[in-house]
């Protein structure tokens, strides 16, 4: 059921990004994404733009651990994975974004949306060779409040913090709600939720979240300052 956008010239990155966004419920075309991620001077799309663009559509981007199991875990959870391949050689790289949509354990193969091919089947060996050459970069797109299949605390909180800078307060609050439910003893998660609560105008909730962070780690100077400012406003 993952969407497919046949790649046109300069649309490797935009087409792959439109694919994972579409699977996440965002209807957007490669043409609309091209100005956001395609760099004419580079004649392609860099990872930093690919990570940032989904935030404009109220989606988090989460970088996966560089292991095949991390990709397969997301696919098992029903979430396609955007990967960067390199089909070239060290002196002449050929970079290509594709989207993993399935795997066949019986045949030891990986299934992708890639280029102009709706269903590309690669042996796991060939997939790994191209992925290794691409330095094993992979990401998934998450809805606010959604966690990856095997969440890493540091990676997720970093993704939520990057998302918070441009997200609507209610979306940011959902992202940190998921964090405090999954890691209830992490003070950084509570600080993040407190900031989202503050931005949404719920000062009582913000004060409570900052106080919770300090009860877990009283060396959190940022939480102490934020709590003081929130109490002052109250």
Backbone bond lengths (Angstrom), bond angles and torsions (degrees), N, CA, C in turn:
res aa  C-N    CA-C-N  psi(-1)  N-CA   C-N-CA  omega(-1)  CA-C   N-CA-C  phi
1 X - - - 1.466 - - 1.525 112.13 -
2 X 1.334 118.06 -3.98 1.465 120.27 179.04 1.521 109.99 -65.30
3 X 1.314 119.12 132.94 1.473 120.60 179.71 1.525 111.62 -59.84
4 X 1.323 115.02 160.91 1.469 120.65 177.42 1.517 109.07 -134.20
5 X 1.324 115.39 127.53 1.464 121.92 177.30 1.522 107.89 -123.54
6 X 1.327 118.29 103.23 1.465 119.60 179.55 1.522 110.44 -56.90
7 X 1.305 114.80 131.23 1.467 120.32 -176.11 1.519 111.16 -72.06
8 X 1.342 115.37 132.24 1.458 121.02 169.70 1.519 108.79 -106.58
9 X 1.315 117.12 -178.48 1.460 121.31 -179.06 1.529 110.21 -54.41
10 X 1.317 116.77 133.25 1.464 124.75 178.12 1.530 112.90 67.73
11 X 1.340 118.10 11.75 1.463 118.28 -173.72 1.528 113.76 -113.37
12 X 1.299 117.78 19.69 1.459 120.20 178.10 1.528 110.27 -57.10
13 X 1.338 116.85 -55.62 1.456 120.86 179.08 1.514 113.24 -65.36
14 X 1.340 118.57 -51.56 1.468 119.64 179.35 1.525 113.74 -57.63
15 X 1.337 117.94 -39.72 1.467 120.52 -178.90 1.520 110.87 -66.75
16 X 1.331 116.94 -43.45 1.462 120.07 179.64 1.525 110.76 -65.87
17 X 1.337 116.43 -39.99 1.460 119.95 -179.87 1.521 111.36 -67.98
18 X 1.330 117.55 -39.98 1.458 120.54 176.47 1.525 110.97 -61.19
19 X 1.329 116.48 -32.59 1.468 121.55 179.82 1.527 111.29 -64.97
20 X 1.341 117.20 -50.66 1.472 118.73 -177.88 1.522 111.52 -72.72
21 X 1.335 117.41 -32.89 1.461 119.04 175.54 1.523 110.89 -66.11
22 X 1.323 116.62 -40.60 1.459 120.30 177.89 1.515 111.79 -60.43
23 X 1.338 116.33 -40.55 1.462 120.13 178.20 1.521 111.58 -66.48
24 X 1.336 116.63 -22.79 1.461 121.76 179.10 1.526 112.52 -92.16
25 X 1.334 116.76 5.48 1.457 119.99 176.30 1.505 115.49 95.36
26 X 1.333 117.72 8.39 1.462 121.77 178.27 1.521 108.55 -103.81
27 X 1.311 117.10 115.02 1.457 121.02 179.59 1.524 109.41 -88.92
28 X 1.317 116.22 104.54 1.457 121.47 -179.01 1.526 107.80 -146.84
29 X 1.325 116.21 145.40 1.460 120.99 -176.28 1.533 110.59 -97.02
30 X 1.346 116.98 158.89 1.467 119.47 173.15 1.522 112.50 -56.91
31 X 1.335 117.40 -35.94 1.471 120.02 178.86 1.522 111.27 -59.91
32 X 1.336 116.62 -40.23 1.461 120.31 -179.50 1.524 111.42 -70.98
33 X 1.330 117.25 -29.36 1.458 120.81 -178.48 1.518 113.21 -85.04
34 X 1.326 116.61 -21.17 1.463 120.03 -174.55 1.531 113.15 -54.42
35 X 1.351 119.69 -45.49 1.474 118.60 179.24 1.530 113.46 -64.87
36 X 1.324 117.69 -21.31 1.459 121.42 -177.18 1.528 112.71 -83.55
37 X 1.343 117.43 -29.71 1.467 118.79 -171.38 1.529 114.38 -124.58
38 X 1.333 118.09 -21.60 1.461 118.99 -175.75 1.531 110.83 -85.35
39 X 1.322 116.06 128.63 1.464 122.42 179.66 1.528 108.91 -110.00
40 X 1.331 118.07 106.14 1.468 120.41 -176.16 1.530 113.57 -54.69
41 X 1.323 117.53 -39.71 1.466 119.72 -177.83 1.525 111.63 -66.72
42 X 1.333 116.20 -30.05 1.462 120.79 177.95 1.525 112.25 -90.07
43 X 1.328 115.25 -13.29 1.471 122.13 -177.17 1.533 110.83 56.21
44 X 1.320 114.29 40.87 1.453 119.54 179.78 1.514 111.16 178.56
45 X 1.321 115.36 -169.92 1.465 122.26 -178.46 1.523 108.59 -119.60
46 X 1.345 116.50 129.84 1.456 121.14 178.99 1.530 110.27 -89.87
47 X 1.330 115.02 158.64 1.462 119.31 -176.12 1.526 112.45 -60.16
48 X 1.317 117.59 -35.63 1.467 119.06 -175.78 1.525 111.10 -63.99
49 X 1.335 117.27 -38.35 1.474 120.60 176.28 1.528 110.77 -69.49
50 X 1.321 116.46 -37.68 1.464 120.19 179.66 1.530 110.70 -65.48
51 X 1.328 116.64 -33.39 1.461 119.87 178.19 1.525 112.17 -75.23
52 X 1.334 116.42 -34.28 1.458 120.03 -174.31 1.525 113.35 -80.75
53 X 1.324 117.97 -36.14 1.469 121.14 -172.00 1.525 114.23 -57.43
54 X 1.343 120.81 -42.33 1.466 119.09 -178.74 1.524 114.07 -59.94
55 X 1.334 117.90 -23.90 1.466 119.95 179.87 1.522 111.07 -64.63
56 X 1.315 117.30 -24.78 1.461 120.18 176.81 1.523 111.83 -70.28
57 X 1.325 116.58 -13.40 1.466 122.04 -179.67 1.527 111.02 -114.97
58 X 1.343 116.16 26.03 1.469 122.79 177.58 1.524 112.19 60.43
59 X 1.336 116.45 42.94 1.452 121.78 177.74 1.528 110.06 -130.82
60 X 1.342 115.83 140.55 1.458 121.46 173.63 1.526 109.06 -85.08
61 X 1.325 115.71 149.52 1.460 119.99 169.45 1.521 108.05 -113.10
62 X 1.324 115.03 131.21 1.467 121.09 -175.88 1.519 108.83 -124.14
63 X 1.341 116.34 118.48 1.450 121.15 178.70 1.522 110.96 -78.04
64 X 1.318 115.98 130.64 1.464 120.35 -176.51 1.527 111.97 -83.73
65 X 1.329 114.60 157.25 1.458 120.16 169.76 1.528 108.05 -60.24
66 X 1.326 118.63 144.60 1.466 120.83 -175.52 1.521 113.66 -78.30
67 X 1.325 116.13 55.32 1.467 121.95 179.59 1.522 109.21 -132.63
68 X 1.328 116.34 143.41 1.460 120.21 179.46 1.525 111.15 -59.46
69 X 1.340 117.47 -35.86 1.463 120.24 179.43 1.521 111.92 -58.70
70 X 1.342 117.32 -32.92 1.469 120.43 179.33 1.526 110.06 -66.23
71 X 1.326 116.96 -40.13 1.464 120.89 177.29 1.520 110.29 -65.31
72 X 1.323 116.42 -47.74 1.467 119.79 -177.00 1.528 111.11 -65.52
73 X 1.335 117.18 -32.31 1.457 119.48 177.32 1.514 111.98 -63.85
74 X 1.334 117.24 -39.66 1.465 120.70 177.39 1.528 111.09 -67.00
75 X 1.332 116.47 -40.88 1.464 120.01 178.16 1.527 110.03 -62.61
76 X 1.340 116.72 -41.55 1.466 120.69 176.47 1.525 111.12 -58.37
77 X 1.339 115.93 -34.42 1.467 120.79 -179.96 1.525 112.32 -81.10
78 X 1.338 117.07 1.59 1.461 120.86 178.14 1.509 113.82 84.58
79 X 1.334 116.66 23.94 1.461 120.32 -175.26 1.530 109.58 -122.42
80 X 1.343 119.04 116.50 1.470 120.53 178.71 1.522 111.17 -67.59
81 X 1.324 115.88 154.72 1.467 122.15 -173.90 1.526 109.86 -121.67
82 X 1.325 116.00 127.64 1.459 121.32 176.98 1.529 108.35 -86.60
83 X 1.337 116.60 127.68 1.460 121.25 -178.37 1.525 109.89 -126.26
84 X 1.333 115.07 157.38 1.458 121.58 174.91 1.522 108.28 -111.82
85 X 1.320 115.75 122.41 1.462 122.04 178.02 1.531 109.92 -108.84
86 X 1.310 114.54 157.94 1.463 121.79 171.71 1.521 107.01 -132.54
87 X 1.327 115.40 110.79 1.456 120.73 -177.54 1.531 112.39 -95.16
88 X 1.323 117.35 5.99 1.455 120.65 -176.47 1.515 112.78 -98.52
89 X 1.323 114.93 -155.09 1.457 123.54 178.03 1.529 107.05 -121.37
90 X 1.342 118.28 164.99 1.470 119.69 -175.41 1.522 114.72 -50.68
91 X 1.347 117.30 -37.17 1.462 119.15 -177.28 1.524 113.31 -88.60
92 X 1.334 116.50 -7.20 1.468 120.00 -179.62 1.529 108.72 -149.00
93 X 1.346 117.03 74.70 1.468 120.06 -177.46 1.520 112.08 -69.96
94 X 1.323 115.90 148.76 1.465 122.82 174.22 1.522 107.10 -127.25
95 X 1.335 114.59 93.30 1.462 120.09 -175.68 1.521 110.43 -80.19
96 X 1.336 115.05 145.17 1.463 119.27 -178.52 1.527 109.57 -155.81
97 X 1.335 115.74 129.35 1.461 121.02 172.98 1.524 109.62 -91.03
98 X 1.321 115.80 137.75 1.459 121.72 176.14 1.532 108.20 -142.21
99 X 1.327 116.11 171.46 1.463 120.62 -177.12 1.524 109.34 -127.29
100 X 1.327 115.67 121.31 1.466 120.88 177.12 1.526 108.60 -78.98
101 X 1.338 115.69 123.58 1.471 120.03 -178.98 1.528 112.51 -117.88
102 X 1.330 117.74 -6.14 1.458 119.36 -179.57 1.515 111.81 -176.73
103 X 1.311 114.95 176.25 1.457 120.68 174.60 1.521 108.54 -151.82
104 X 1.313 115.59 158.39 1.461 122.96 179.84 1.522 106.99 -125.30
105 X 1.329 116.45 99.86 1.463 119.64 -177.00 1.522 111.91 -67.62
106 X 1.347 117.58 -27.91 1.465 119.85 179.39 1.519 110.99 -65.78
107 X 1.332 115.85 -38.87 1.464 120.27 -178.65 1.526 112.59 -101.43
108 X 1.327 117.06 2.68 1.464 122.32 179.29 1.525 110.66 53.55
109 X 1.334 114.58 54.02 1.468 119.51 -176.54 1.517 110.53 -135.04
110 X 1.336 114.34 159.87 1.458 122.45 -179.38 1.523 107.97 -119.49
111 X 1.336 117.00 140.04 1.468 122.46 -175.02 1.525 108.28 -112.66
112 X 1.348 115.55 132.03 1.459 120.43 -173.92 1.525 112.08 -133.87
113 X 1.346 115.09 156.03 1.454 122.51 158.50 1.531 104.58 -91.06
114 X 1.324 117.31 121.55 1.460 118.51 -172.14 1.516 111.10 -150.27
115 X 1.333 116.08 123.43 1.461 119.95 176.05 1.507 112.14 58.84
116 X 1.324 116.11 -120.45 1.465 121.54 178.27 1.523 111.80 -101.59
117 X 1.337 116.79 10.72 1.461 121.86 -177.30 1.514 110.22 -106.48
118 X 1.328 116.30 117.10 1.467 120.01 -178.28 1.525 111.76 -66.61
119 X 1.333 116.74 -39.09 1.462 120.65 -176.40 1.530 109.09 -133.16
120 X 1.312 115.31 86.22 1.460 120.27 177.93 1.526 108.69 -90.72
121 X 1.319 116.44 129.10 1.460 121.71 179.15 1.525 108.56 -111.35
122 X 1.322 115.94 117.90 1.462 121.61 177.56 1.520 109.40 -114.90
123 X 1.308 117.01 142.27 1.459 118.81 170.46 1.525 107.87 -61.90
124 X 1.319 115.82 149.56 1.465 119.30 179.31 1.520 110.66 -57.35
125 X 1.327 116.93 -34.28 1.467 120.63 179.82 1.533 111.13 -64.31
126 X 1.337 116.79 -46.55 1.468 119.78 179.57 1.523 111.63 -68.14
127 X 1.342 115.68 -37.35 1.463 119.06 176.77 1.519 110.35 -60.05
128 X 1.335 116.42 -47.71 1.456 120.35 -176.84 1.525 111.39 -66.18
129 X 1.327 117.07 -35.47 1.464 119.34 178.86 1.527 110.33 -61.76
130 X 1.340 116.36 -47.17 1.469 120.29 -179.87 1.519 111.22 -68.82
131 X 1.327 116.93 -34.83 1.472 120.64 -179.95 1.528 110.53 -72.69
132 X 1.320 117.11 -39.78 1.465 120.65 175.00 1.529 110.35 -57.96
133 X 1.337 115.57 -44.36 1.470 120.02 -179.89 1.523 111.71 -65.21
134 X 1.328 116.52 -25.14 1.463 121.82 176.31 1.523 112.73 -90.68
135 X 1.338 116.36 12.92 1.476 123.91 177.91 1.521 112.64 63.62
136 X 1.330 115.72 27.93 1.474 122.97 172.52 1.529 113.05 54.65
137 X 1.310 116.23 44.70 1.471 120.84 178.06 1.529 108.88 -89.69
138 X 1.334 116.19 131.65 1.462 121.09 179.33 1.519 109.37 -155.97
139 X 1.327 116.33 147.74 1.462 119.55 177.23 1.518 110.47 -145.91
140 X 1.330 113.89 160.32 1.459 121.53 171.95 1.521 108.21 -123.70
141 X 1.325 115.41 157.71 1.460 122.97 177.49 1.521 107.47 -105.71
142 X 1.329 115.58 128.24 1.465 121.47 -176.40 1.519 111.49 -117.23
143 X 1.309 116.22 141.61 1.453 120.71 169.95 1.530 108.81 -75.52
144 X 1.340 119.08 151.21 1.461 120.25 176.72 1.526 111.12 -56.28
145 X 1.325 116.05 128.42 1.454 120.69 -177.78 1.514 113.61 95.08
146 X 1.315 117.30 -7.61 1.460 122.23 -179.31 1.529 109.34 -96.54
147 X 1.323 116.81 136.78 1.454 122.00 175.98 1.519 109.89 -104.77
148 X 1.336 117.51 151.14 1.458 119.23 173.52 1.523 111.10 -66.81
149 X 1.318 116.27 171.62 1.462 120.43 -174.80 1.526 112.07 -62.15
150 X 1.313 117.55 -41.63 1.467 122.12 179.10 1.523 107.69 -130.38
151 X 1.319 118.12 77.77 1.463 120.61 -170.74 1.526 113.45 -66.43
152 X 1.321 115.24 133.85 1.449 122.64 170.62 1.524 107.14 -97.68
153 X 1.330 117.03 126.89 1.464 120.41 -171.84 1.521 112.57 -58.59
154 X 1.319 117.15 -50.05 1.467 119.90 -177.15 1.517 111.01 -63.23
155 X 1.327 117.26 -43.49 1.468 120.84 -179.84 1.524 111.06 -63.98
156 X 1.339 115.99 -43.41 1.468 118.17 -177.32 1.520 111.16 -68.05
157 X 1.327 118.11 -43.98 1.466 120.00 -178.74 1.531 111.17 -65.57
158 X 1.317 116.53 -34.42 1.468 119.52 175.16 1.524 110.37 -64.46
159 X 1.344 116.08 -42.54 1.469 120.21 178.55 1.522 111.08 -65.07
160 X 1.339 117.29 -40.86 1.466 121.21 -179.94 1.525 110.96 -66.78
161 X 1.340 116.73 -37.54 1.467 120.10 178.78 1.524 110.93 -66.41
162 X 1.334 117.26 -41.27 1.465 120.64 177.34 1.527 110.48 -64.73
163 X 1.332 116.10 -38.73 1.462 121.73 178.90 1.525 110.65 -65.30
164 X 1.339 116.49 -40.03 1.465 121.78 -174.92 1.521 112.63 -61.54
165 X 1.324 117.42 -29.03 1.458 120.57 -175.47 1.525 113.04 -64.95
166 X 1.331 117.47 -25.10 1.464 119.71 -178.50 1.531 113.24 -125.91
167 X 1.322 117.09 -4.22 1.468 120.68 -175.07 1.521 111.82 -80.39
168 X 1.322 115.92 159.16 1.458 120.63 169.15 1.525 108.13 -65.86
169 X 1.334 117.93 145.41 1.468 119.66 -177.07 1.523 113.02 -54.61
170 X 1.347 117.45 -38.96 1.460 118.65 -178.34 1.524 111.87 -67.28
171 X 1.348 117.04 -33.25 1.465 119.93 177.55 1.521 110.55 -72.03
172 X 1.324 116.35 -41.19 1.461 120.16 176.85 1.526 110.88 -61.93
173 X 1.329 116.08 -39.35 1.471 120.16 179.04 1.536 110.36 -61.79
174 X 1.326 117.23 -40.16 1.465 120.40 178.56 1.527 111.02 -62.99
175 X 1.333 116.03 -40.85 1.464 119.81 -179.91 1.524 111.07 -62.29
176 X 1.339 116.89 -42.70 1.455 119.42 -179.71 1.530 112.59 -80.78
177 X 1.330 117.69 -23.61 1.470 119.85 170.62 1.524 109.67 -56.86
178 X 1.338 115.32 -45.68 1.463 120.08 179.98 1.526 110.25 -62.30
179 X 1.337 116.40 -37.61 1.466 120.11 -178.76 1.528 111.58 -66.43
180 X 1.340 117.52 -46.27 1.469 118.66 -176.28 1.533 111.11 -71.63
181 X 1.322 117.44 -26.11 1.469 119.43 176.03 1.523 110.64 -71.91
182 X 1.335 115.84 -37.29 1.469 119.47 -176.88 1.529 111.62 -83.73
183 X 1.339 116.81 -34.61 1.470 120.83 -179.65 1.536 108.32 -127.08
184 X 1.326 118.08 70.62 1.463 120.79 -172.22 1.524 114.26 -65.42
185 X 1.323 118.27 -13.56 1.452 120.14 -178.88 1.533 111.96 -107.45
186 X 1.315 116.73 17.69 1.465 119.45 177.67 1.523 110.00 -98.05
187 X 1.324 118.74 116.21 1.468 120.13 -176.98 1.525 113.68 -65.89
188 X 1.335 117.22 -32.75 1.463 119.53 -179.04 1.527 110.59 -63.77
189 X 1.327 117.08 -37.72 1.463 120.44 177.76 1.525 110.65 -62.01
190 X 1.331 116.91 -40.35 1.468 120.37 179.76 1.523 111.25 -69.77
191 X 1.337 117.43 -36.60 1.463 119.72 175.73 1.526 110.07 -62.56
192 X 1.333 116.32 -43.25 1.468 120.22 178.34 1.512 112.00 -59.87
193 X 1.330 116.29 -43.61 1.463 118.32 179.29 1.525 110.86 -68.52
194 X 1.316 116.31 -35.58 1.459 118.89 177.08 1.518 112.12 -61.49
195 X 1.323 116.61 -41.92 1.460 120.33 178.78 1.529 110.91 -65.08
196 X 1.335 116.37 -40.41 1.471 119.61 177.18 1.527 110.56 -63.82
197 X 1.327 116.57 -40.42 1.468 120.06 177.39 1.521 111.00 -64.20
198 X 1.324 116.34 -41.99 1.459 120.83 178.59 1.522 110.99 -61.08
199 X 1.320 116.83 -46.04 1.467 120.82 -179.22 1.522 111.78 -63.56
200 X 1.324 116.57 -29.03 1.465 119.63 179.53 1.528 112.51 -83.71
201 X 1.324 116.86 -4.31 1.463 120.82 178.46 1.510 114.77 92.14
202 X 1.331 117.84 3.24 1.466 121.02 -179.85 1.529 108.10 -92.39
203 X 1.327 116.30 82.26 1.462 120.50 -173.22 1.523 112.36 -69.39
204 X 1.327 117.58 -33.25 1.461 119.59 178.77 1.527 110.96 -64.39
205 X 1.336 116.19 -42.30 1.463 119.73 178.06 1.523 110.54 -66.35
206 X 1.331 116.16 -39.28 1.463 119.87 178.95 1.521 110.61 -61.47
207 X 1.335 117.27 -46.77 1.462 121.09 179.57 1.525 110.74 -60.05
208 X 1.323 116.25 -41.11 1.463 120.48 179.62 1.529 111.30 -64.04
209 X 1.329 116.28 -41.15 1.473 120.08 -179.28 1.527 111.02 -68.40
210 X 1.333 117.66 -42.72 1.460 119.99 178.43 1.532 110.50 -63.87
211 X 1.327 116.72 -40.26 1.464 120.27 178.26 1.522 110.71 -63.98
212 X 1.319 116.45 -38.08 1.470 120.17 177.49 1.526 110.53 -63.20
213 X 1.329 116.66 -42.00 1.463 120.28 178.23 1.525 110.74 -59.97
214 X 1.340 117.00 -42.29 1.464 120.59 -179.43 1.523 111.84 -69.81
215 X 1.318 117.28 -30.79 1.466 119.07 177.81 1.529 110.77 -68.03
216 X 1.330 116.37 -25.25 1.459 121.11 178.44 1.521 112.05 -87.44
217 X 1.343 116.52 -32.31 1.460 121.33 -179.29 1.519 108.55 -153.54
218 X 1.332 116.94 98.97 1.464 119.58 -174.63 1.526 113.16 -77.46
219 X 1.333 117.38 3.07 1.466 119.50 175.00 1.527 111.96 -89.61
220 X 1.333 117.76 0.63 1.468 122.07 -179.49 1.532 110.07 -73.21
221 X 1.334 115.74 89.70 1.467 120.11 -177.00 1.523 111.76 -64.08
222 X 1.328 116.84 -37.52 1.466 119.64 179.13 1.516 111.53 -62.88
223 X 1.336 116.53 -41.97 1.465 120.33 178.62 1.527 110.59 -64.62
224 X 1.326 116.59 -38.22 1.471 119.64 -179.39 1.533 110.65 -66.37
225 X 1.319 116.11 -43.07 1.461 120.06 178.18 1.530 111.11 -64.44
226 X 1.342 116.15 -44.68 1.465 120.02 -179.70 1.522 111.43 -63.50
227 X 1.345 115.98 -38.95 1.459 119.49 177.89 1.528 110.55 -63.76
228 X 1.320 116.24 -43.33 1.469 119.45 179.59 1.525 111.45 -61.34
229 X 1.338 117.14 -45.11 1.448 120.35 -179.86 1.525 111.69 -65.10
230 X 1.328 116.04 -37.35 1.471 119.69 179.28 1.525 110.59 -67.35
231 X 1.329 116.91 -44.31 1.465 120.43 177.84 1.517 111.29 -62.56
232 X 1.329 116.75 -37.49 1.464 120.78 177.92 1.531 109.92 -60.98
233 X 1.322 116.01 -44.45 1.472 118.93 179.28 1.509 111.85 -65.99
234 X 1.336 116.13 -36.02 1.465 119.54 177.67 1.532 110.56 -67.19
